[in-house]
């Protein structure tokens, strides 16, 4: 993952190329340690590309790449948690201009990829908490 992030950083002056570099990654290489850096790189590249140019950019992408974009978009909306020495962590909302740009990208990716992309993005990002115990036979099969 680190070589891909380094290559994308080297291409920052051309955000389209940087974004394409990031989208060529094998999703199995992602893990929790580097996923935040990967999503941040995707968000930075998307915010550097005009949304009017996004439609032509998305045309050659496959469904997996569109899902990676959608996941990054949702990560871009998440507030930043900053540790505080005197108590609970401070929650800082994302910048309004970044959120506006990501909302525009969301509309374009949704148009291209469909609602399934949203479902896959949310379903993958929200696993059950470790303490979750599924209810036993909530529904009776003998009906």
Backbone as JSON, one array per atom type, in Angstrom:
{
  "sequence": "XXXXXXXXXXXXXXXXXXXXXXXXXXXXXXXXXXXXXXXXXXXXXXXXXXXXXXXXXXXXXXXXXXXXXXXXXXXXXXXXXXXXXXXXXXXXXXXXXXXXXXXXXXXXXXXXXXXXXXXXXXXXXXXXXXXXXXXXXXXXXXX",
  "N": [[0.82, -1.2, 0.0], [1.96, 1.23, 0.76], [3.81, 1.92, -1.35], [2.01, 2.6, -3.39], [0.65, 4.8, -2.3], [2.81, 6.54, -2.12], [3.46, 6.85, -4.82], [1.12, 8.09, -5.75], [1.26, 10.45, -4.28], [3.46, 11.62, -5.48], [2.34, 12.32, -7.84], [0.69, 14.45, -7.31], [0.46, 16.95, -8.54], [-0.96, 16.43, -10.8], [-4.0, 15.69, -10.41], [-5.87, 13.91, -11.55], [-4.33, 11.77, -12.55], [-3.17, 10.96, -10.15], [-5.43, 10.09, -8.76], [-6.27, 7.99, -10.43], [-4.07, 6.3, -10.09], [-4.37, 5.6, -7.39], [-6.78, 4.23, -7.55], [-6.14, 1.95, -8.91], [-5.31, 0.07, -7.17], [-5.18, -3.09, -5.52], [-7.95, -4.09, -3.79], [-7.67, -5.91, -1.68], [-5.28, -5.33, -0.49], [-5.71, -3.3, 1.25], [-5.87, -2.32, 4.66], [-6.74, -1.83, 8.12], [-4.8, -0.17, 9.25], [-3.66, 1.39, 7.22], [-5.79, 2.31, 5.79], [-7.06, 4.73, 6.38], [-5.18, 6.66, 5.56], [-5.13, 6.05, 2.86], [-7.82, 6.6, 2.08], [-7.85, 9.34, 2.68], [-6.01, 10.27, 0.79], [-7.43, 9.66, -1.55], [-9.64, 11.37, -1.21], [-8.41, 13.9, -1.19], [-7.45, 13.97, -3.83], [-9.88, 13.81, -5.25], [-11.09, 16.2, -4.45], [-9.48, 17.98, -5.73], [-10.12, 17.8, -8.34], [-12.26, 19.11, -10.78], [-15.76, 18.88, -10.5], [-17.3, 18.94, -12.76], [-15.69, 17.7, -14.59], [-15.71, 15.17, -13.69], [-17.56, 13.25, -14.62], [-16.62, 12.37, -17.15], [-14.26, 11.31, -16.25], [-15.1, 9.14, -14.72], [-16.15, 7.31, -16.51], [-14.46, 5.12, -17.64], [-14.07, 3.53, -15.38], [-14.31, 0.58, -13.31], [-16.86, -1.32, -11.49], [-15.8, -1.96, -8.9], [-13.85, 0.01, -8.49], [-15.48, 2.27, -8.51], [-16.92, 1.77, -6.19], [-14.85, 2.02, -4.31], [-14.39, 4.77, -4.52], [-16.87, 5.72, -3.57], [-16.83, 4.78, -0.93], [-14.69, 6.28, 0.05], [-15.77, 8.81, -0.18], [-17.8, 8.78, 1.78], [-16.17, 8.42, 4.02], [-14.94, 10.87, 3.99], [-16.87, 12.56, 4.98], [-16.95, 12.05, 7.63], [-16.47, 13.24, 10.93], [-13.45, 14.55, 12.42], [-11.61, 13.11, 15.0], [-9.99, 14.47, 17.67], [-7.5, 13.98, 20.02], [-7.84, 14.91, 23.45], [-6.19, 16.28, 26.2], [-7.45, 16.85, 28.57], [-9.83, 15.45, 28.89], [-12.64, 13.91, 27.24], [-12.2, 13.03, 23.73], [-11.88, 15.66, 21.34], [-14.24, 16.55, 18.91], [-14.03, 17.37, 15.61], [-15.64, 18.93, 12.98], [-15.67, 18.22, 9.44], [-14.32, 20.35, 6.84], [-16.45, 22.74, 5.33], [-16.32, 23.33, 2.57], [-14.98, 21.12, 1.55], [-16.83, 19.09, 2.15], [-18.97, 19.93, 0.55], [-17.85, 19.63, -2.02], [-17.47, 16.85, -1.98], [-20.13, 16.0, -1.78], [-21.05, 16.72, -4.3], [-19.48, 15.02, -5.87], [-20.5, 12.65, -4.89], [-23.08, 12.61, -6.0], [-22.47, 12.31, -8.72], [-21.03, 9.86, -8.78], [-23.01, 8.18, -7.76], [-24.92, 8.35, -9.8], [-23.54, 7.03, -11.84], [-22.76, 4.52, -10.69], [-24.95, 3.52, -9.28], [-27.41, 2.7, -6.71], [-26.57, 0.48, -5.35], [-23.86, 0.78, -4.88], [-23.75, 2.55, -2.74], [-24.94, 1.0, -0.75], [-23.12, -1.15, -0.57], [-20.88, 0.27, 0.3], [-21.63, 1.3, 2.8], [-22.36, -1.04, 4.16], [-19.96, -2.44, 4.32], [-18.46, -0.77, 5.93], [-19.63, -0.75, 8.41], [-19.36, -2.88, 10.59], [-20.59, -5.31, 12.97], [-20.38, -4.38, 16.4], [-17.78, -5.56, 18.66], [-18.96, -6.48, 21.0], [-21.44, -7.28, 20.25], [-24.17, -9.45, 20.35], [-26.0, -11.66, 18.57], [-29.59, -11.79, 18.5], [-31.39, -14.59, 19.75], [-33.16, -16.66, 17.67], [-35.11, -14.69, 16.73], [-37.13, -14.58, 14.95], [-39.69, -16.82, 14.29], [-39.39, -19.83, 12.64], [-41.3, -21.75, 12.25], [-43.78, -20.98, 11.36]],
  "CA": [[0.0, 0.0, 0.0], [2.8, 2.42, 0.86], [4.31, 2.36, -2.66], [0.91, 3.22, -4.14], [0.45, 6.12, -1.71], [3.97, 7.37, -2.5], [3.33, 7.17, -6.25], [0.03, 9.07, -5.87], [1.76, 11.72, -3.75], [4.36, 12.18, -6.49], [1.52, 12.81, -8.95], [-0.26, 15.43, -6.78], [0.27, 18.07, -9.47], [-1.95, 15.97, -11.76], [-4.91, 14.93, -9.55], [-6.52, 12.8, -12.27], [-3.38, 10.66, -12.55], [-3.04, 10.5, -8.76], [-6.64, 9.34, -8.44], [-6.2, 6.73, -11.18], [-3.07, 5.47, -9.43], [-4.97, 5.08, -6.17], [-7.87, 3.31, -7.87], [-5.6, 0.72, -9.49], [-4.86, -0.79, -6.08], [-5.94, -4.3, -5.22], [-8.62, -3.81, -2.51], [-7.25, -6.81, -0.6], [-4.1, -4.76, 0.15], [-6.11, -2.33, 2.27], [-6.11, -2.8, 6.02], [-7.18, -0.72, 8.97], [-3.71, 0.75, 9.56], [-3.39, 2.33, 6.14], [-7.02, 2.67, 5.1], [-7.33, 6.15, 6.57], [-4.27, 7.4, 4.67], [-5.6, 5.78, 1.5], [-9.05, 7.38, 1.88], [-7.48, 10.76, 2.69], [-5.4, 10.54, -0.51], [-8.54, 9.67, -2.52], [-10.44, 12.59, -0.98], [-7.62, 15.05, -1.66], [-7.43, 13.95, -5.29], [-11.23, 14.15, -5.73], [-11.35, 17.62, -4.2], [-8.66, 18.77, -6.65], [-10.68, 17.65, -9.69], [-13.56, 19.77, -10.95], [-16.84, 17.91, -10.6], [-17.75, 18.94, -14.15], [-14.83, 16.76, -15.3], [-15.81, 13.86, -13.04], [-18.32, 12.29, -15.42], [-15.73, 11.76, -18.14], [-13.26, 10.56, -15.5], [-15.69, 7.91, -14.2], [-16.58, 6.4, -17.59], [-13.72, 3.86, -17.79], [-13.87, 2.83, -14.11], [-15.13, -0.6, -13.08], [-17.68, -1.19, -10.26], [-14.97, -1.98, -7.68], [-13.24, 1.33, -8.36], [-16.55, 3.19, -8.13], [-17.2, 1.5, -4.77], [-13.76, 2.63, -3.54], [-14.67, 6.2, -4.47], [-18.03, 5.96, -2.71], [-16.38, 4.59, 0.45], [-13.87, 7.43, 0.41], [-16.67, 9.96, -0.02], [-18.42, 8.7, 3.11], [-15.12, 8.68, 5.02], [-14.67, 12.3, 3.98], [-17.89, 13.27, 5.75], [-16.78, 11.71, 9.03], [-15.72, 14.24, 11.69], [-12.13, 14.15, 12.89], [-11.53, 13.04, 16.46], [-8.68, 14.96, 18.11], [-7.34, 13.69, 21.46], [-7.8, 16.05, 24.36], [-5.55, 15.84, 27.44], [-8.26, 17.12, 29.75], [-11.11, 14.77, 28.89], [-12.96, 13.14, 26.04], [-11.63, 13.6, 22.51], [-12.6, 16.76, 20.7], [-14.72, 16.18, 17.58], [-13.93, 18.52, 14.71], [-16.31, 18.62, 11.72], [-14.9, 18.46, 8.21], [-14.49, 21.67, 6.25], [-17.68, 22.82, 4.54], [-16.03, 23.28, 1.14], [-14.67, 19.73, 1.23], [-18.09, 18.34, 2.16], [-19.73, 20.33, -0.64], [-17.22, 18.97, -3.17], [-17.75, 15.42, -1.88], [-21.54, 15.81, -2.12], [-21.15, 16.76, -5.76], [-18.92, 13.76, -6.36], [-21.45, 11.6, -4.52], [-24.15, 12.59, -7.0], [-21.93, 11.8, -9.98], [-20.73, 8.44, -8.6], [-24.3, 7.52, -7.62], [-25.51, 8.26, -11.14], [-22.79, 6.04, -12.61], [-22.65, 3.21, -10.05], [-26.22, 3.07, -8.76], [-27.63, 2.66, -5.26], [-25.81, -0.64, -4.79], [-22.56, 1.27, -4.42], [-23.96, 3.11, -1.39], [-25.21, -0.13, 0.15], [-21.85, -1.86, -0.34], [-19.99, 1.14, 1.07], [-22.09, 1.38, 4.19], [-22.34, -2.37, 4.75], [-18.58, -2.82, 4.62], [-17.89, 0.13, 6.92], [-20.32, -0.81, 9.7], [-19.47, -4.22, 11.14], [-21.15, -5.36, 14.3], [-19.38, -4.14, 17.44], [-17.31, -6.82, 19.25], [-19.84, -6.93, 22.08], [-22.75, -7.62, 19.7], [-24.62, -10.83, 20.42], [-27.24, -11.69, 17.82], [-30.71, -12.35, 19.25], [-31.67, -15.98, 19.4], [-34.44, -16.95, 17.02], [-36.04, -13.55, 16.82], [-38.27, -14.93, 14.09], [-40.0, -18.24, 14.39], [-39.44, -20.46, 11.32], [-42.35, -22.75, 12.22], [-45.05, -20.34, 11.05]],
  "C": [[0.86, 1.25, 0.0], [3.38, 2.86, -0.48], [3.25, 3.06, -3.5], [0.66, 4.64, -3.62], [1.6, 7.06, -2.1], [3.88, 7.78, -3.97], [2.24, 8.21, -6.46], [0.48, 10.43, -5.36], [2.68, 12.4, -4.76], [3.58, 12.78, -7.66], [0.5, 13.86, -8.5], [-0.52, 16.59, -7.74], [-0.72, 17.72, -10.57], [-2.95, 15.09, -11.01], [-5.61, 13.77, -10.25], [-5.62, 11.57, -12.28], [-3.2, 10.09, -11.14], [-4.24, 9.65, -8.37], [-6.66, 7.99, -9.16], [-5.19, 5.77, -10.55], [-3.65, 4.82, -8.18], [-6.05, 4.05, -6.47], [-7.39, 2.01, -8.5], [-5.16, -0.28, -8.42], [-5.76, -2.01, -5.95], [-6.61, -4.07, -3.86], [-8.2, -4.73, -1.37], [-6.0, -6.29, 0.11], [-4.45, -3.77, 1.25], [-6.25, -3.02, 3.62], [-6.38, -1.59, 6.89], [-6.06, 0.28, 9.25], [-3.51, 1.79, 8.47], [-4.64, 2.78, 5.39], [-7.33, 4.16, 5.23], [-6.45, 7.01, 5.66], [-4.7, 7.24, 3.22], [-6.84, 6.62, 1.19], [-8.76, 8.88, 1.84], [-6.85, 11.14, 1.35], [-6.46, 10.58, -1.61], [-9.34, 10.96, -2.42], [-9.69, 13.81, -1.5], [-7.6, 15.12, -3.18], [-8.8, 14.33, -5.86], [-11.51, 15.63, -5.56], [-10.54, 18.52, -5.14], [-9.17, 18.7, -8.09], [-12.03, 18.34, -9.74], [-14.64, 18.72, -11.16], [-17.38, 17.83, -12.03], [-16.94, 17.95, -14.98], [-14.97, 15.34, -14.77], [-16.53, 12.84, -13.91], [-17.43, 11.61, -16.45], [-14.65, 10.92, -17.45], [-13.82, 9.2, -15.09], [-16.03, 6.89, -15.28], [-15.79, 5.1, -17.66], [-13.58, 3.04, -16.51], [-14.8, 1.63, -13.98], [-15.9, -0.44, -11.76], [-16.87, -1.19, -8.96], [-14.33, -0.62, -7.44], [-14.28, 2.37, -7.96], [-16.92, 3.01, -6.66], [-16.11, 2.11, -3.88], [-13.96, 4.14, -3.42], [-15.81, 6.51, -3.51], [-17.64, 5.8, -1.24], [-15.56, 5.78, 0.93], [-14.73, 8.67, 0.63], [-17.3, 9.93, 1.37], [-17.4, 8.91, 4.22], [-14.8, 10.16, 5.11], [-15.69, 13.12, 4.75], [-17.69, 13.08, 7.26], [-16.0, 12.8, 9.76], [-14.39, 13.67, 12.18], [-12.14, 14.16, 14.42], [-10.1, 13.41, 16.87], [-8.55, 14.69, 19.61], [-7.24, 14.97, 22.28], [-7.2, 15.58, 25.68], [-6.44, 16.0, 28.66], [-9.61, 16.4, 29.77], [-11.36, 14.0, 27.61], [-12.39, 13.81, 24.79], [-12.53, 14.69, 21.93], [-12.98, 16.33, 19.28], [-14.75, 17.43, 16.71], [-14.62, 18.17, 13.39], [-15.39, 18.9, 10.54], [-15.18, 19.86, 7.69], [-15.7, 21.66, 5.32], [-17.39, 22.71, 3.05], [-15.67, 21.87, 0.69], [-15.94, 18.89, 1.18], [-18.94, 18.67, 0.94], [-19.17, 19.64, -1.88], [-17.53, 17.47, -3.15], [-19.22, 15.11, -2.17], [-21.75, 15.83, -3.63], [-20.61, 15.48, -6.38], [-19.88, 12.6, -6.06], [-22.55, 11.48, -5.56], [-23.67, 11.97, -8.31], [-21.64, 10.3, -9.88], [-22.03, 7.65, -8.47], [-24.96, 7.33, -8.97], [-24.84, 7.15, -11.96], [-22.9, 4.64, -12.02], [-23.97, 2.66, -9.53], [-26.25, 2.99, -7.24], [-26.84, 1.54, -4.6], [-24.46, -0.22, -4.26], [-22.67, 1.85, -3.01], [-24.14, 1.97, -0.39], [-23.91, -0.88, 0.46], [-20.9, -1.03, 0.51], [-20.37, 1.16, 2.54], [-22.0, 0.02, 4.87], [-20.93, -2.79, 5.12], [-18.0, -1.99, 5.75], [-18.55, -0.01, 8.3], [-20.46, -2.25, 10.18], [-20.12, -4.17, 12.51], [-20.06, -5.09, 15.32], [-18.97, -5.47, 18.08], [-18.24, -7.35, 20.32], [-21.21, -7.37, 21.58], [-23.02, -9.11, 19.81], [-25.94, -10.89, 19.67], [-28.36, -12.31, 18.64], [-30.98, -13.77, 18.79], [-33.08, -16.11, 18.86], [-35.46, -15.85, 17.22], [-37.31, -13.82, 16.01], [-38.47, -16.42, 14.16], [-40.15, -18.82, 12.98], [-40.6, -21.43, 11.18], [-43.7, -22.18, 11.82], [-45.66, -20.94, 9.83]]
}
